């Protein structure tokens, strides 16, 4: 982290496809096109499971249609691959957008505007290609119009376009998805971050630049060239995100007792990132409650408790009292409120009245989190596809700061984890993953309660899965932005934290030295130590 202020995040299909469509003159275009073709699944779609495939598939199809428009199909060696991928993708897309298909959009960033915007762009390109009838391309593609999914909000998209055309400034949080405006993006007056990017987004930056300014060597081209470098042409969904990565990792390590390893320069980046309105996850993003709470809590764990003043910016009395990620957000976040609970509870308030106010906030968030828990015992969240992420955030926060009132909720979460372990010792929403298993092990072992035999055995089996997969360099994308992504260093840290907690629990540590029949298992024991 000290040598990489941008953070380590997986490449994004959605974001990379926007660069293919919007800035074909940018260095790395051929590699980006190859990345898209290689990422297509056998069924014709792109992206994650279930509804998580819709936005990446729309973005990829629009990009491949743009390739056919921009290039001479008779001379382009890749056109055959492009046409084949388009045929498969459009067939999948028509089936999933037809009325009654039942493909629900997940609550990802700006999804209600991205979906209708991309559908409109694809329909326009299909019409244009049908008129041109390029060699080797099926003209019949343009015969039927795609329909946006029912969760789309075309009226909101129109209002944003009108605001830009009228010369009005957009809210900072909308800049992250500026590319949704299409050609109107060029009319927007936007702040350019110190990194050279717009809205901490390669796609938003590319849309604002346009291909002509790429060819002219605009200063922001350097930003796009730098963010593609780690992924050989592909780009992440957001960059740079240094504070987000550092706050999460230092917080996770600190909360499991590892507080003496953090270089002072990393703690400085958190100190310097906190302003009156809190902290922003990355350059070009607005401050938000989640990054603010995570930074405050991480600093407190490393011996520098501060007043929670910035968090009050996001306080709302709705629902009994909790924090919003941003003012006026659509969906409140359980994980953000869990982080806020930790930040409030470990803050250093300067006066009695502030301490009293903090106590009210803590009790309100505890009650609000308990109300959000499902009957089965888990929580869900707007920032992550897996319930194990939201559940570890809420369980650990409530176990540490929820008191006796939260004990039933914590116990219910542990029961749910014990009931959902896979036969190989892993946990996961769709299949067992390193990341979700790390969360599950922490849920079992970080309640502050005595660990019984069943819990210790389940945790030990989970740790063996973590050890067996310790060398993985890629992990399934589960985090929400415009599409799913993986914060690779954060995921790795969660696994290390789970193993550290397991080693610290005598019953679990003992089981890690044994096989199921009680025989010694030295390799696993050495790996943990």
N, C-alpha and C positions, 0 to 999 in steps of 0.2 A: 504493500500500500504506500509505503514511504517513497518508493521510486515511481509510482504510477498514480498520479493525481486524478486520472479519468475514471478509474475503477475497471474491474474485469467483468464484462457482461456479454452474454451470448449474442450472436448475430440474429437479426430480426428479418423474417421473410417479408412482413408488411413493409418495413422501412426500406429494406434493400430494393424491393420492387418499385417503391416510389422514386428512388434515384434512377432506376432503369428507365422509367417512363418520363421523368422530368429533366434529367441532365445526362443524356447519352454521350455528350462530349467530355464528361468528367473522366479522368484517368481511372481505369479499372472497370469500365463498362462491360467488357467481354467477360471478365471474371464474375461480375454480378449476375449477368445473364446465365452463365453456367451454373452458378449457385442456385438460382431459381429453378432451372431445369432439373438439377440433381435433387432438390428438396421435394419435388412433387411425389405424392403417394400413389400407389397403384390404382386407387379408385378415382384419381384425377384431381384430388383436393390438395391443399397445402395447409400446414399449421397443426394445431393441437386437436385433441379428441372433441367429439360432439360439436356444440355450437362454436367452439374456439377455432374451428377451421374456416368459418365463413369470411371474416374480414381478411385474413391472409390470402385466401383464395381469390376474393374479389381484387385485391391489390395486385396479385401475381398475374391474373388474367388481363387486367388493364395494362400492365407493363408489357406483356407479350404482344398484345394488340398494338401497342405503341411501337414496338420493335418492327412489326410488319409495316407500319405506316412510315417509319423513318428510313427504312433501308430498302435497297433494291433487292427484291426477293430472288431474282435470277443469279445474282452474284454473291449472295450471302450464304456461306456454307452451313450456317446454323438454322436457316429458315425451315428446313424440313423438321428438325427437332422442335422448333417453336410451334409450327402448325400442328404437329402431333400432340404436343402438350396442351395447346389451346383446345383442340377438339375434345380431349379427355376432360379438361377442366370445365369447359362450357357444359358438357353433358352432365357432370356432377352438379354444377351450379344451378342449372335449370331444374333439376330434380329436387334440390333443397330450397329453392325459392318459390316453387309453385304453391298455390293456395292449399293449405292443409298439410304441408310437408312436415310441420312440427319442429323445425329447426329454430330453437330459441337462442337469441343473442345473449351472451353472458354480459355482466356489468363491467366491461372493460372501458378504457379511457375514450371518451367522445364517440362511442360506438353508435349512438343514435344519429349522429351526423355523418360519420364515416361511411356507414352502410348506404344511405341514399345517395351520397355524393359519388361513391364509386360505381354504383349501379347506373347512375346517369352518365358518367364518363364512359362506361363500357358500352352502353346503348349507342352513344354518339359515335364511338369508334367503329362499332359494328356497321352502322349505317354508312360511314365513310368507306370502310373496306368493301362493303357490298357494291358501292358505286365504282370503286377502282378495279375490283375483281383481279387482284394480283395473282400471278402464276402460282399454282400449287396450293392455293387457299380456297377452302370451301365457301363459296359465295352465300350459301344457305345459312351461314351463321347469323346473318342479319335479319332473318325472316321473322323472328319473334322477340318481343321486348322482354327484358328482365324486369321483375317487379321487386322493389325494396321490401325487406322483411317488415312485419307489422310493428316491430319495436322502433322503427325509424321515426325520426322527428324532422321531416322536411321543412316544416314551418320554422323551426329553430335555425336550421341551416340557412333558410332564406333571410331571416332577420339578421344573422351575422353578415351575410353578403351585403345586405342593404346598408348596414352600419359601416362597412369598409368603403363602399362606394360613396357614402355621404362624408367620408373623411373622419369618422369618429374613431377614437382609440379603442382597441379591444382590451378586455380584461387580460392580465398577464397570463393567467392559466390557460387561455384559449390559444396562445401563441404556440404551445407545444403541439397543437393539431392544426396549425395554420394551413397546411397543404389541402385540407378539406375544401377550401374555397376555390380550388382549381385555378383558372386563369385570373380570377379576381384577386388572387394572392398578391400579384405584382402591384396592385393599387394600395396595399396596406402599408401604413406607416408603422414600422416595428422597431423596437430597440434591438440592437445587435450586441450580444454579450461579449465579454472580453475574449472569450475563446474564438469568436468569429461566427458562432452559431446563432440561430434564432430559436427561441423556445426550448433549448436543450435537445433539439430534434434534428437529425440529418434530413428527414423528409420535409419538415417545415422550412429548413434552410434552403434546400434544393428548390422548393416551390417558390420561395421568395426571390431567389437568385434568377431562376430561369436558365435555359441552356445558353442563351446569347451571352449572359454575363459570365458564365463559366468559360466560354471561349475567349472572353476579353481578359481573363485572369483577375477577376474580382478578389479582394482580400479574403472574403469568406470561403473561397475555394480551398484555401489551406485547411480550414476546419474540416471540410468534407474529406479531404485527402488524409488527414490525420486520423479521423475516426474509423476509416476503412482499413487502415494499415494492419491492425492486429488480426483481421479476419480475411485478408487477401481479397479485398474488394467489397465484401458484404459489410453492413454497418449495424450497430446495435440500435435498440429502440429509443435510447436516450444517451446523451454523452455531452459533457463529462458529468459523472455522478459521484464524485469523490466523497463529499460529506455523507451522503446516504450510506455508501459502503463502509466508511470509517465509523460512523455512529453505531451501525448495527453490529459490526464485528467487535469493537471495543466494548459495547454494551453486553454482548453475549459472553465474551471472555470475562469481563468484570463480574457479571452476575453469577458465574460459576467459580469465582474465587481467583481468577488469573488476572492480577492487577499490577504486576511488577515488570511486565515485558514491553509495555507500550512506549515507543519512542516519544520524546517530548514534542517532536514536530507534528505528530499525528494529533496529540491532544491540543496543540496550538491551532490546528486547522478547525477543530470543533469550537474552540474559544472564539476564534476570529469569525466563524460562520454564524454565530448567534448575534442577532441585532435586536432592536426593539420589537420587531414583528416576528422574531423567531429565526429559524434557519430554513434554508432552501436545500433540497437534496442535490441540486446541481446548478451549474452556471446557466442562467437564462430561465430558470424556474422561479415561481414566487415562493416565499416562505410558506410553510404549512405546519399543521399541528403535529404530524407524525415525525418529521425530521426534527422539529423543535424538541419534542418530548424525548426522542431517542438521544439527541445530543446532550440535553440536560441530564438525563439519567446516566449516560456513559461517563460524563465528567464527574458526577457525584460518586459513582462507583470507583473512580480513580482518584478520589480524595479531594474533589473540588465541587462541593455542593453549592448551588446558586439559588437565588430566588426564582420562582416560577413565573415571574411577571410576563414573559412573552406568551405563555400558554393561555393567559386570560383573553388574549386576542380572539381565540377560537371557541370560547365558552358560549354555550347556549343553554337556556333554561328548558328547552323542549324536552319532552320525555322524562322530566324529573331532573334534568341536568347532566350534560356530558359535553365533550368537545367535538367540533366539526373539523374535518381536515382543512377545508377552505370555507370562507363565508358563502352561504347559499348553496352548499353541495346538495346533490340529489339523494345520495345514500350515505348514511353515517357508517363509520368503520369501527368494528369491534377491536381490531388489533391496535388501531390508533388510540382508542380509549384505554386499552390495557397499558400501552406505553405512557399515556398521560397519567394514569394512576401511579405508575412507578416513579414518574418524574415529580409529581406533586408530593408523593410520600417521602422522597429522598431530598427534597429541596430545602434550602436554608432561608426561611422567611425572616425579614428584619424586625417585624413588630408583632405584638400580640394579636392585633386585628387581622394581620395577614395570615398568622398561624390558624386563627379561627376560621377564616375564609377557606384556607387550604383543607381543613378538616371537613367542612361541608362539601367541598368538591370531591374529596376522596370517598365519602359515604355515598354521594350521588352517583359517582361512576361505578362503584361496587354494585349498587342496586341496579343501575342501567345494564351492566354487563350480565348480571344474573338473569335479567329479563330477556336478554337476547339468546341465551342458551337454548338449544333444542331439547326436545323431550328425551332424545337418545343420549344427550350428554355432551355434544360437541357444539362448536361455534363455526360460523362461516364469515367470510370477509370480502370486501370489495377489492382488496389488493392482492388476492391470492386465490388460485383455483382449488387448493386443497384445504379441507377443514382441519387438517393436522397443524397447519401454520397458525390459523386463528385460535385453535384450541390450546396450543402451547403458550401463545402470548397471554391469553385470558387466564389459563390455569395457573401459570407461574405468578402473574400479577396478583391474582386473588389469593393464592396460597401465602404470598408474602405480606399483603397489605389489606386483605379483605376481612380478617378476623373470623370469629365464629360464625357470623352470618353467611360467609361464603363457603364454609366447610362442605355443605351438601353439594354445591356446584362443583367443587374440586373433586369430591369423591365420585360424582357422576361422570366426570371427564375421565378419570382413571378407569372406571368400569367400562366405558365405551372403548378405550384404547385396548384393554385386555380382550374385549370381545371381537376386535377387528384385525387382530394380527394374522398375517398370511402364514401358510405352512412352512415357508422357508425362513421365518423369523422377521420378515420385513413388514412394513406398513405402507399403504398408499391408496389413493382414491381410485385409480384405474389399475395400477399394478404396483408392486413394491418398489420403492425408490430409496436411495441413500438419504435424500433430504427429508422425506416424510418419516423415515425410520428414526432419524436423529431427533426429530420433534417428538415422536412417540416415546422414545426412551427418556427424554427429559420430562415429559408429562408424568411418567411413572415414578421418576426418582426425585423430582424437585417440588414435592408437595409439602415437605417438612414433616410428614407423618412417618411412623415406622413402616418399613418395607416388609411385607409378608412374603411367604415362599412363592406364591403364584406371581406376584409382581416382580420379584427378583429374577425368577426364571424367565419370564417374558422379556424383561430388560436385557438379560444376558444373551438370549437368543437374538434380540435385535442388535446387540453389540457385535455378535459374531458376523451378522450380515454386514454391518458397517466395516468391520475389519477385512472381510473378504472382498469388499468393493472399495477399499481405501485408495486404490490407484486410479480410480475413474477420473478422467479429465473433463468429461461432458456429462451433464445431468439433464433429465427431462425438464422442459420449460414449464413452470407452474405459476410464475408471478405475473400479475396483471399490469399491462400498460395498454398500448393500442393493439398489441397482440401479446402472447405469452413470451416470457423471457426468463433467463437464469442469471442471477447474480452469483457467479461461480465462487468467488472467495467467501461470500457469506454462507453459501451452502456448505463449503468445506469446513468453515469454522463451526457450524452447527454440529457437524459430525464429530469434530474434535471435542467440542464441549460435552456432547453426550457421553463419549468415552471417558472423559475426565470425571464427570459426575458418577459414572458407573464404577470407576476405579475407587472413588471415594466412599462408596457404599459397601460395607463389609460383605453382606450376603450376596450381592450381585458380583462383586469382585471374586469371591470364592467360586461361584458357579462358572465364571469365565475360565477357570483352570480345569474344569471337568467337562467330559462329554456326557451325553444323556445317561450313560450307564454308571457314571461316577468315576470313570477312569481319568487319569491326569490329561490335561490339555495344555501343555506348556507353550506351544507356538502362539496360541491366542493370548495367553497371559503375558508373554513378552511383548506382543504387539500393542496391547493396551498400555503397558508400563513404558 
